[in-house]
Amino acid sequence: MSEASDQPATGNQGQVRLERLYLKDVSFESPNTPETFTQTWEPQINLEINNRSQRVGDAHYEVVLTATVTATLSDKTAFVVEVQQAAIFAMSGLPEEVVHRAIGTVCPNTLFPYVRETVDSLVVRGGFPALHLAPVNFDAAYADALKQQRDQAH
């Protein structure tokens, strides 16, 4: 019998497999163009990231990573981009806590590069300089969320 671990199961113990990757929703708005293009480009960038999931069948989960990027320039919105990148993941042979951890860490880590590429592409197509989102540490974010849940429970 193996010891319990904080790490996801590997090998014959279970698996997480990407079944299908797809863009669920996307939007781009630049409400203050062309005026925005006449100003020096020194925007304030705000990034909001959310992750949601739902069970789809016995061992399949849809995971949706949503990123909303807002650029403001002189207190006016230059652009807003929202991307919902989704995937269906098959998870088998895993305890429920490991499935939950995979949904909060492995799945968003898999989806984020696609979100980054889509955001950058939309921003450039909107006439703005390229926007390369910094990597996100979903493992740390998951650990923080668990800690907050525990703190609120006490």
C-alpha positions as CSV (number, residue, x, y, z in Angstrom):
1,M,0.0,0.0,0.0
2,S,1.4,3.4,-0.9
3,E,1.6,6.4,1.3
4,A,-0.7,9.4,0.8
5,S,0.9,12.3,-1.0
6,D,0.1,15.8,-1.9
7,Q,1.3,15.1,-5.5
8,P,-1.1,14.0,-8.2
9,A,-1.1,10.3,-8.9
10,T,1.2,9.1,-11.7
11,G,2.0,5.9,-13.5
12,N,-0.6,3.1,-13.1
13,Q,-2.4,4.9,-10.3
14,G,-4.5,7.1,-12.6
15,Q,-4.3,9.6,-15.4
16,V,-5.4,13.0,-16.6
17,R,-5.8,13.2,-20.4
18,L,-6.7,16.1,-22.7
19,E,-9.5,14.9,-24.9
20,R,-10.6,18.1,-26.7
21,L,-9.4,21.7,-26.8
22,Y,-11.7,24.5,-27.9
23,L,-12.4,28.2,-27.8
24,K,-15.7,28.6,-25.9
25,D,-16.1,32.4,-26.1
26,V,-14.0,35.4,-27.1
27,S,-14.6,39.2,-27.3
28,F,-12.6,42.3,-28.1
29,E,-13.7,45.9,-27.6
30,S,-11.9,49.1,-28.2
31,P,-14.5,51.7,-27.3
32,N,-12.2,54.8,-27.4
33,T,-10.6,54.4,-30.8
34,P,-9.3,56.2,-32.8
35,E,-8.6,58.7,-30.0
36,T,-6.6,56.1,-28.1
37,F,-4.1,55.8,-31.0
38,T,-3.2,59.5,-30.7
39,Q,-1.9,59.2,-27.2
40,T,1.4,57.9,-25.9
41,W,1.0,54.2,-25.3
42,E,1.6,53.7,-21.5
43,P,-1.5,51.7,-20.5
44,Q,-2.5,50.3,-17.1
45,I,-3.1,46.6,-17.7
46,N,-5.5,44.6,-15.5
47,L,-5.8,40.9,-15.8
48,E,-8.5,38.8,-14.1
49,I,-8.4,35.0,-14.4
50,N,-11.1,32.6,-13.4
51,N,-11.4,28.8,-13.7
52,R,-14.6,26.8,-13.7
53,S,-15.4,23.2,-14.3
54,Q,-18.2,20.8,-14.7
55,R,-18.5,17.0,-14.8
56,V,-19.4,15.7,-18.3
57,G,-20.1,12.0,-18.0
58,D,-18.5,9.5,-15.7
59,A,-14.8,10.5,-16.0
60,H,-14.8,13.6,-18.1
61,Y,-14.7,17.2,-17.0
62,E,-15.0,20.4,-19.0
63,V,-12.6,23.0,-17.6
64,V,-13.0,26.7,-18.8
65,L,-10.2,29.2,-18.1
66,T,-11.4,32.8,-18.5
67,A,-9.1,35.7,-18.8
68,T,-10.3,39.3,-19.0
69,V,-7.7,41.9,-19.9
70,T,-8.5,45.6,-19.6
71,A,-6.1,48.3,-20.8
72,T,-6.8,51.8,-19.7
73,L,-5.0,54.9,-20.9
74,S,-5.6,58.3,-19.2
75,D,-8.6,56.8,-17.3
76,K,-10.3,55.7,-20.5
77,T,-10.6,52.1,-21.7
78,A,-8.3,51.4,-24.6
79,F,-9.4,47.8,-25.0
80,V,-11.1,44.9,-23.2
81,V,-10.4,41.3,-24.2
82,E,-12.1,38.3,-22.8
83,V,-11.1,34.8,-23.7
84,Q,-12.8,31.6,-22.5
85,Q,-10.5,28.7,-23.5
86,A,-12.0,25.3,-22.7
87,A,-11.1,21.7,-22.8
88,I,-12.5,18.3,-21.9
89,F,-10.2,16.3,-19.7
90,A,-10.6,12.6,-19.0
91,M,-9.6,11.6,-15.5
92,S,-9.5,8.0,-14.4
93,G,-8.2,6.1,-11.4
94,L,-7.8,9.2,-9.3
95,P,-9.1,10.0,-5.8
96,E,-11.6,12.9,-5.7
97,E,-9.0,15.2,-4.0
98,V,-6.5,14.6,-6.8
99,V,-9.2,15.3,-9.4
100,H,-10.0,18.6,-7.7
101,R,-6.3,19.5,-7.6
102,A,-5.9,18.6,-11.3
103,I,-8.8,20.8,-12.2
104,G,-7.3,23.6,-10.2
105,T,-3.7,23.3,-11.4
106,V,-2.9,20.8,-14.3
107,C,-5.9,21.9,-16.4
108,P,-5.4,25.7,-16.2
109,N,-1.6,25.2,-16.8
110,T,-2.6,23.3,-20.0
111,L,-5.0,26.0,-21.1
112,F,-3.1,29.1,-20.3
113,P,-0.7,29.1,-23.3
114,Y,-3.7,29.1,-25.6
115,V,-5.3,32.0,-23.7
116,R,-2.0,34.0,-24.0
117,E,-1.8,33.4,-27.7
118,T,-5.4,34.3,-28.3
119,V,-5.2,37.5,-26.2
120,D,-2.0,38.6,-28.0
121,S,-3.5,37.9,-31.4
122,L,-6.7,39.9,-30.7
123,V,-4.8,42.8,-29.3
124,V,-2.5,43.0,-32.3
125,R,-5.5,42.6,-34.7
126,G,-7.1,45.5,-32.8
127,G,-4.2,47.7,-33.8
128,F,-2.4,47.8,-30.5
129,P,1.1,46.7,-29.6
130,A,1.6,43.0,-28.7
131,L,0.6,42.0,-25.2
132,H,2.5,39.0,-23.7
133,L,0.8,37.9,-20.5
134,A,3.2,36.8,-17.8
135,P,3.0,33.2,-16.7
136,V,0.6,32.4,-13.9
137,N,1.5,30.0,-11.0
138,F,-1.8,28.0,-10.8
139,D,-0.2,25.7,-8.2
140,A,0.3,28.7,-5.8
141,A,-3.2,30.1,-6.6
142,Y,-4.8,26.7,-5.8
143,A,-2.9,26.5,-2.6
144,D,-4.0,30.0,-1.6
145,A,-7.6,29.2,-2.4
146,L,-7.5,26.1,-0.3
147,K,-5.9,28.1,2.6
148,Q,-8.7,30.7,2.3
149,Q,-11.4,28.0,2.4
150,R,-9.8,26.5,5.5
151,D,-9.5,29.9,7.2
152,Q,-13.2,30.8,6.4
153,A,-14.3,27.4,7.8
154,H,-12.7,28.2,11.2
